[in-house]
Amino acid sequence: MPPFPLCSTKCGKNAILKRPKTGDTLCKECFFLAFETEIHDTIVNGKLFKPGDKVAIGASGGKDSTVLAYVLKTLNERYKYGLDLFLLSIDEGITGYRDDSLKTVTRNRDDYGIPLKILSYKELYGWTMDSIVAEIGRKNNCTFCGVFRRQALDRGAAILEVDCIATGHNADDIAETVLMNILRGDIARLQRCTSLITAGADSIMRCKPLKYAYEKEIVMYAYFNGLVYFSTECIYAPNAYRGYARAFLKDLEKIRPSSIIDIIHSGEQLQVRDNVKMPERRNCTRCGFVSSQEICKACVLLEGLNRGLPKLGIGKSNKAKKIMSLHVDKKNQQQSTDF
Ligand SMILES: Nc1ncnc2c1ncn2[C@@H]1O[C@H](COP(=O)(O)OP(=O)(O)OP(=O)(O)O)[C@@H](O)[C@H]1O
């Protein structure tokens, strides 16, 4: 057997891996340092945090958010960021999936000594994903899950009174999203999907410290560090459209590993013409959370479920708008005659 090559940093140790992102052959310690330093650079150059910030890590128990929690804890101690870290998990109510992954998050809480807050769809909306799927079937259930999760994270962050939510979106996720938004012609999302930081003002800031970390390296990092994470796919999820973008990106990566970062850079450089209409950011007149419409998507979807019209709010439906505004009018009338 040929001897292992030496680590390309010239540290004197034998290399044990080839970095998917750069092709460098590295020993374990030099890989950890390179991986962590790149995330530190993302945090510092992107000004993601200030000393004293309270940061909620969106923790699903999967590899990305587990690595994010571990690396943020490590960097917070190494570079004295002065952050107060929390784990925030949303329990969507998916039996055989989220209940198991939450056990992993609970273990991470104990291993890393970071407090954990779990919020469920059941307590926030009165519905679990299991009961939503029983109503709507398997076709559009991801819409409910995505919309509710986004708002649930905001609600959890408000309860924890944090300054920022950090999510485990990695470079592959972002490159896939760029491709999907191009294919769908979704200009508003295309413009913001590469942002390192989103929202702010009256909604809670979100950031993606793993924006430039390759999925393959996240898996290697977790493996060589012996991190415990949950690796099963959601039982309801196979998001077909993202699946195609993912498969395409994996094929590109095989031919040219830099494709992932190149797509992100292309997305970052895109400029949308001034006369392209963008959605407004406002607050939902019902729940007060961020929305691009008078009534947010979460409220429309919830109304549909509660009225036995689960398809209300799926797609771009004017019917939903009409029904919702009738409901608002009725409520206003009631309020004005109530006293
Ligand atoms: N149930 C949840 N509770 C809290 N945060 C979540 C939850 N689901 C997703 N997130 C956050 O959103 C990020 C992206 O979610 P996505 O569903 O794409 O998972 P993923 O790419 O498989 O990531 P992970 O490996 O962390 O599960 C996660 O890394 C995590 O920070």
Ligand as a Chemical Component Dictionary entry (heavy atoms), coordinates in Angstrom:
data_LIG
# 
_chem_comp.id                   LIG 
_chem_comp.type                 NON-POLYMER 
_chem_comp.pdbx_formal_charge   0 
_chem_comp.three_letter_code    LIG 
# 
loop_
_chem_comp_atom.comp_id 
_chem_comp_atom.atom_id 
_chem_comp_atom.alt_atom_id 
_chem_comp_atom.type_symbol 
_chem_comp_atom.charge 
_chem_comp_atom.model_Cartn_x 
_chem_comp_atom.model_Cartn_y 
_chem_comp_atom.model_Cartn_z 
_chem_comp_atom.pdbx_ordinal 
LIG N1  N1  N 0 -37.679 21.785 12.849 1  
LIG C1  C1  C 0 -36.726 22.715 12.838 2  
LIG N2  N2  N 0 -36.451 23.383 13.974 3  
LIG C2  C2  C 0 -35.501 24.354 13.987 4  
LIG N3  N3  N 0 -34.775 24.705 12.913 5  
LIG C3  C3  C 0 -35.003 24.057 11.764 6  
LIG C4  C4  C 0 -35.977 23.028 11.654 7  
LIG N4  N4  N 0 -35.968 22.570 10.380 8  
LIG C5  C5  C 0 -35.036 23.270 9.731  9  
LIG N5  N5  N 0 -34.443 24.165 10.545 10 
LIG C6  C6  C 0 -33.351 25.123 10.223 11 
LIG O1  O1  O 0 -33.336 25.374 8.831  12 
LIG C7  C7  C 0 -32.099 24.897 8.250  13 
LIG C8  C8  C 0 -32.346 24.310 6.868  14 
LIG O2  O2  O 0 -33.349 23.342 6.962  15 
LIG P1  P1  P 0 -33.520 22.143 5.933  16 
LIG O3  O3  O 0 -34.870 21.587 6.134  17 
LIG O4  O4  O 0 -33.075 22.584 4.598  18 
LIG O5  O5  O 0 -32.587 21.058 6.580  19 
LIG P2  P2  P 0 -31.204 20.448 6.201  20 
LIG O6  O6  O 0 -30.542 21.122 5.053  21 
LIG O7  O7  O 0 -31.391 18.989 6.184  22 
LIG O8  O8  O 0 -30.451 20.891 7.549  23 
LIG P3  P3  P 0 -30.218 20.016 8.813  24 
LIG O9  O9  O 0 -29.137 19.068 8.367  25 
LIG O10 O10 O 0 -29.768 20.956 9.883  26 
LIG O11 O11 O 0 -31.538 19.345 9.126  27 
LIG C9  C9  C 0 -31.583 23.864 9.251  28 
LIG O12 O12 O 0 -30.196 23.703 9.159  29 
LIG C10 C10 C 0 -32.006 24.491 10.568 30 
LIG O13 O13 O 0 -31.119 25.526 10.975 31 
# 
loop_
_chem_comp_bond.comp_id 
_chem_comp_bond.atom_id_1 
_chem_comp_bond.atom_id_2 
_chem_comp_bond.value_order 
_chem_comp_bond.pdbx_ordinal 
LIG N1  C1  SING 1  
LIG C1  N2  SING 2  
LIG C1  C4  DOUB 3  
LIG N2  C2  DOUB 4  
LIG C2  N3  SING 5  
LIG N3  C3  DOUB 6  
LIG C3  C4  SING 7  
LIG C3  N5  SING 8  
LIG C4  N4  SING 9  
LIG N4  C5  DOUB 10 
LIG C5  N5  SING 11 
LIG N5  C6  SING 12 
LIG C6  O1  SING 13 
LIG C6  C10 SING 14 
LIG O1  C7  SING 15 
LIG C7  C8  SING 16 
LIG C7  C9  SING 17 
LIG C8  O2  SING 18 
LIG O2  P1  SING 19 
LIG P1  O3  DOUB 20 
LIG P1  O4  SING 21 
LIG P1  O5  SING 22 
LIG O5  P2  SING 23 
LIG P2  O6  DOUB 24 
LIG P2  O7  SING 25 
LIG P2  O8  SING 26 
LIG O8  P3  SING 27 
LIG P3  O9  DOUB 28 
LIG P3  O10 SING 29 
LIG P3  O11 SING 30 
LIG C9  O12 SING 31 
LIG C9  C10 SING 32 
LIG C10 O13 SING 33 
# 
